[in-house]
Amino acid sequence: MTAYSETVLDDEPKTLFHPSDLALLDMKKCPKHIAIIMDGNRRWAKLKKIPPIMGHWEGAEVLTDIVKAAAELGVKTLTVYAFSTENWKRTQEEIDALMNIFELYLMRKRESMVRDGIHLDAIGDLSRMPQSVQTAFLQTKQATQHCDRINLVLALNYGGRDDIRRAFIKMLREHKENPLQEADVTESYIGRYLDTHPWGDPDLLIRTSGEMRISNFLLWQISYSEIYAPDVLWPDFSPKHLLDACLVFQRRTRRYGAGI
């Protein structure tokens, strides 16, 4: 086990890890792009006998620490599944509460994102999100556009199948007057039209809560991502858990189908 420092930090955090923690990690083998399915907020709230929305609030606060921890570990992009295309099936009360969390999170964390060098962006079809959420996102994205320590990519109204569907629509529109040739349709060409193109494919996919499902997240992009599924609910996921995930990742050999 690693010696994760439990020090509570104020407005100007210096470090989330003790040097002995970081000494265990080979920074050259640390994943540069991590994707996270933040699962378990509602189950966490149920165990605590509190309203489900409190689990989502706690999950939002956890994300703040995890982004900072990822930056300290040398991760350059963190893509997190915040709201899926399927989440619209939830009760209107829960959807409204989640939208409120998104808006407040984007507003309240804007200053600290700038201070901590966090560049905000998003994937998914944001057009269905409430205008207030879209405005808060665009304002925070603009405020952080100069930040370059780590990219925080929020997957909002995102689905892997929808990502691929929209990619093909973009291609059809772009080539309406000049049809594509079969030889032009390569994997790399399709990848240029996916939402994640600016950051590339994730090296590591983390799904909390112990569930072993992809849940329509980055279907194309995680073809060769390493998968780590700790049996811990998202509100209990800590920088120590992230460090452990990176340590497991660096012990694996990525063969990309080439065998031994």
C-alpha positions as CSV (number, residue, x, y, z in Angstrom):
1,M,0.0,0.0,0.0
2,T,1.1,3.5,-0.7
3,A,1.5,6.2,1.9
4,Y,-1.0,8.7,0.6
5,S,-0.9,12.0,2.6
6,E,-4.2,12.9,4.2
7,T,-3.2,16.5,4.8
8,V,-6.1,18.9,4.3
9,L,-5.0,21.7,2.0
10,D,-6.3,25.3,1.8
11,D,-6.8,27.6,-1.2
12,E,-3.2,27.2,-2.3
13,P,-2.5,23.5,-2.4
14,K,1.1,22.5,-2.8
15,T,0.9,18.7,-3.1
16,L,-1.5,15.8,-2.7
17,F,1.3,13.2,-2.5
18,H,4.2,12.6,-0.3
19,P,7.5,12.2,-2.2
20,S,7.7,8.6,-1.1
21,D,4.4,8.0,-3.0
22,L,5.7,9.6,-6.2
23,A,9.0,7.6,-5.9
24,L,7.0,4.4,-6.6
25,L,5.8,5.8,-10.0
26,D,7.9,5.7,-13.1
27,M,6.7,9.0,-14.7
28,K,7.7,7.8,-18.1
29,K,5.2,4.9,-17.8
30,C,2.4,7.0,-16.3
31,P,-0.8,7.2,-18.5
32,K,-1.0,10.5,-20.2
33,H,-4.7,10.2,-20.9
34,I,-7.1,8.7,-18.4
35,A,-10.8,8.2,-18.9
36,I,-13.1,7.7,-15.8
37,I,-16.6,6.3,-15.5
38,M,-17.5,7.9,-12.2
39,D,-19.9,5.3,-11.0
40,G,-21.5,4.8,-7.6
41,N,-22.8,8.2,-6.4
42,R,-26.4,7.0,-5.8
43,R,-25.3,3.7,-4.1
44,W,-23.0,5.7,-1.8
45,A,-25.9,8.0,-0.8
46,K,-28.1,5.0,-0.2
47,L,-25.5,3.4,2.1
48,K,-25.3,6.8,4.0
49,K,-29.1,6.9,4.2
50,I,-29.1,10.4,2.5
51,P,-30.8,11.7,-0.6
52,P,-29.3,10.5,-3.9
53,I,-28.5,14.1,-4.9
54,M,-26.1,14.3,-2.0
55,G,-24.1,11.5,-3.6
56,H,-23.8,13.5,-6.8
57,W,-22.7,16.6,-4.9
58,E,-20.0,14.6,-3.1
59,G,-19.0,13.1,-6.4
60,A,-18.5,16.5,-7.8
61,E,-16.2,17.5,-4.9
62,V,-14.2,14.3,-5.4
63,L,-13.6,15.2,-9.0
64,T,-11.9,18.4,-7.9
65,D,-9.3,16.5,-5.9
66,I,-8.8,13.8,-8.6
67,V,-8.1,16.4,-11.3
68,K,-5.4,18.0,-9.1
69,A,-4.0,14.6,-8.3
70,A,-3.9,13.5,-11.9
71,A,-2.0,16.7,-12.8
72,E,0.6,16.0,-10.1
73,L,1.1,12.5,-11.5
74,G,1.9,13.8,-14.9
75,V,-1.5,13.0,-16.5
76,K,-2.2,15.5,-19.3
77,T,-5.8,14.7,-20.1
78,L,-8.6,13.4,-17.8
79,T,-11.9,12.6,-19.6
80,V,-14.8,11.9,-17.2
81,Y,-18.2,10.5,-17.9
82,A,-20.5,13.2,-16.3
83,F,-23.8,12.7,-18.1
84,S,-24.6,10.1,-20.7
85,T,-27.1,10.1,-23.5
86,E,-29.0,7.4,-21.5
87,N,-29.1,9.5,-18.3
88,W,-32.1,11.4,-19.8
89,K,-34.1,8.3,-18.8
90,R,-33.8,9.2,-15.1
91,T,-36.5,11.0,-13.2
92,Q,-36.9,14.7,-14.1
93,E,-36.2,15.6,-10.5
94,E,-32.8,13.9,-10.6
95,I,-32.0,15.4,-14.1
96,D,-32.9,18.9,-12.9
97,A,-30.7,18.4,-9.8
98,L,-27.7,17.2,-11.9
99,M,-28.0,20.1,-14.2
100,N,-28.0,22.4,-11.2
101,I,-24.8,20.7,-10.0
102,F,-23.1,21.1,-13.4
103,E,-23.9,24.8,-13.6
104,L,-22.8,25.6,-10.0
105,Y,-19.7,23.4,-10.3
106,L,-18.6,25.2,-13.5
107,M,-19.2,28.6,-11.9
108,R,-17.7,27.9,-8.5
109,K,-14.6,26.1,-9.7
110,R,-13.8,28.5,-12.5
111,E,-11.3,30.5,-10.4
112,S,-9.5,27.5,-9.0
113,M,-9.3,25.9,-12.4
114,V,-7.4,28.9,-13.7
115,R,-5.2,28.9,-10.6
116,D,-4.4,25.2,-10.9
117,G,-3.7,25.3,-14.7
118,I,-6.8,23.2,-15.6
119,H,-8.0,23.6,-19.2
120,L,-11.7,22.8,-19.4
121,D,-13.3,21.2,-22.5
122,A,-16.2,18.8,-23.3
123,I,-17.3,16.0,-25.5
124,G,-20.8,15.1,-26.4
125,D,-23.8,16.9,-27.9
126,L,-24.2,19.9,-25.6
127,S,-27.1,21.4,-27.5
128,R,-29.6,19.4,-25.4
129,M,-28.1,20.7,-22.2
130,P,-30.0,23.6,-20.5
131,Q,-28.9,27.0,-21.8
132,S,-27.6,28.0,-18.3
133,V,-25.3,25.0,-18.3
134,Q,-24.1,25.7,-21.8
135,T,-23.3,29.3,-20.8
136,A,-21.5,28.3,-17.6
137,F,-19.4,25.8,-19.6
138,L,-18.5,28.3,-22.3
139,Q,-17.5,30.9,-19.8
140,T,-15.3,28.5,-17.9
141,K,-13.8,27.1,-21.0
142,Q,-12.9,30.6,-22.2
143,A,-11.5,31.5,-18.8
144,T,-9.2,28.4,-18.8
145,Q,-8.2,28.5,-22.5
146,H,-4.7,29.6,-21.6
147,C,-4.2,26.8,-19.0
148,D,-1.9,24.0,-20.0
149,R,-1.1,21.8,-16.9
150,I,-3.9,19.3,-17.5
151,N,-7.0,19.0,-19.7
152,L,-10.3,18.3,-17.9
153,V,-12.8,16.9,-20.5
154,L,-16.4,16.6,-19.4
155,A,-18.5,14.1,-21.2
156,L,-21.9,15.8,-21.2
157,N,-24.8,14.2,-23.0
158,Y,-22.2,11.8,-24.4
159,G,-22.6,8.3,-25.8
160,G,-20.1,6.3,-27.7
161,R,-22.5,5.2,-30.3
162,D,-23.8,8.8,-30.7
163,D,-20.2,10.0,-31.0
164,I,-19.6,7.6,-34.0
165,R,-23.0,8.5,-35.5
166,R,-22.2,12.2,-35.3
167,A,-18.8,11.6,-36.8
168,F,-20.3,10.0,-39.9
169,I,-22.8,12.9,-40.2
170,K,-19.8,15.3,-40.2
171,M,-18.1,13.3,-42.9
172,L,-21.2,13.2,-45.0
173,R,-21.7,16.9,-44.8
174,E,-18.1,17.7,-45.5
175,H,-18.0,15.5,-48.5
176,K,-21.5,16.2,-49.9
177,E,-20.0,17.7,-53.0
178,N,-16.9,15.5,-53.2
179,P,-17.8,11.9,-52.2
180,L,-15.2,9.9,-50.3
181,Q,-13.4,7.1,-51.9
182,E,-13.3,3.7,-50.2
183,A,-9.5,3.9,-49.8
184,D,-9.9,7.2,-47.9
185,V,-12.0,5.7,-45.1
186,T,-9.2,4.6,-42.8
187,E,-9.4,4.2,-39.0
188,S,-7.3,7.3,-38.5
189,Y,-9.5,9.2,-40.9
190,I,-12.7,8.3,-38.9
191,G,-10.8,9.2,-35.7
192,R,-10.4,12.7,-36.9
193,Y,-14.2,13.3,-36.7
194,L,-14.6,11.8,-33.2
195,D,-15.1,14.2,-30.2
196,T,-11.9,13.1,-28.6
197,H,-9.7,13.8,-31.6
198,P,-7.8,16.8,-29.9
199,W,-6.6,14.5,-27.1
200,G,-6.2,11.1,-28.6
201,D,-7.3,7.8,-27.2
202,P,-7.1,7.1,-23.4
203,D,-4.3,4.9,-22.2
204,L,-6.2,3.9,-19.1
205,L,-10.0,3.5,-18.4
206,I,-11.1,3.5,-14.8
207,R,-14.6,2.5,-13.7
208,T,-15.3,2.9,-10.1
209,S,-17.8,0.8,-8.0
210,G,-16.5,-2.6,-9.3
211,E,-18.9,-2.7,-12.2
212,M,-17.5,-4.4,-15.3
213,R,-19.4,-2.5,-18.0
214,I,-18.3,0.1,-20.6
215,S,-21.8,1.7,-20.6
216,N,-21.5,3.3,-24.0
217,F,-18.4,5.3,-23.1
218,L,-15.7,6.0,-25.7
219,L,-16.5,2.7,-27.6
220,W,-14.1,3.4,-30.5
221,Q,-11.4,5.1,-28.4
222,I,-10.8,2.5,-25.7
223,S,-10.1,-0.4,-28.1
224,Y,-6.7,-0.8,-26.6
225,S,-7.0,1.1,-23.3
226,E,-6.0,-0.7,-20.1
227,I,-9.0,-1.2,-17.8
228,Y,-8.9,-0.8,-14.0
229,A,-12.1,-1.4,-12.0
230,P,-11.6,-0.9,-8.3
231,D,-14.4,-1.9,-5.9
232,V,-14.8,1.6,-4.5
233,L,-17.8,3.9,-5.0
234,W,-16.9,7.2,-6.8
235,P,-17.4,9.5,-3.7
236,D,-14.9,7.3,-1.9
237,F,-12.3,7.4,-4.7
238,S,-9.2,9.2,-3.5
239,P,-5.9,10.4,-4.9
240,K,-4.4,7.3,-3.4
241,H,-6.8,5.1,-5.5
242,L,-5.7,7.1,-8.6
243,L,-2.0,6.5,-7.8
244,D,-2.7,2.8,-7.3
245,A,-4.4,2.7,-10.7
246,C,-1.3,4.3,-12.3
247,L,1.0,1.9,-10.5
248,V,-1.0,-1.1,-11.9
249,F,-0.9,0.5,-15.3
250,Q,2.8,0.8,-15.4
251,R,3.2,-2.9,-14.5
252,R,1.2,-3.9,-17.6
253,T,2.6,-4.6,-21.0
254,R,0.5,-3.0,-23.8
255,R,0.8,-5.3,-26.9
256,Y,-1.9,-3.8,-29.1
257,G,-2.8,-7.3,-30.3
258,A,0.8,-8.2,-31.3
259,G,1.1,-11.1,-28.7
260,I,4.1,-11.8,-26.6
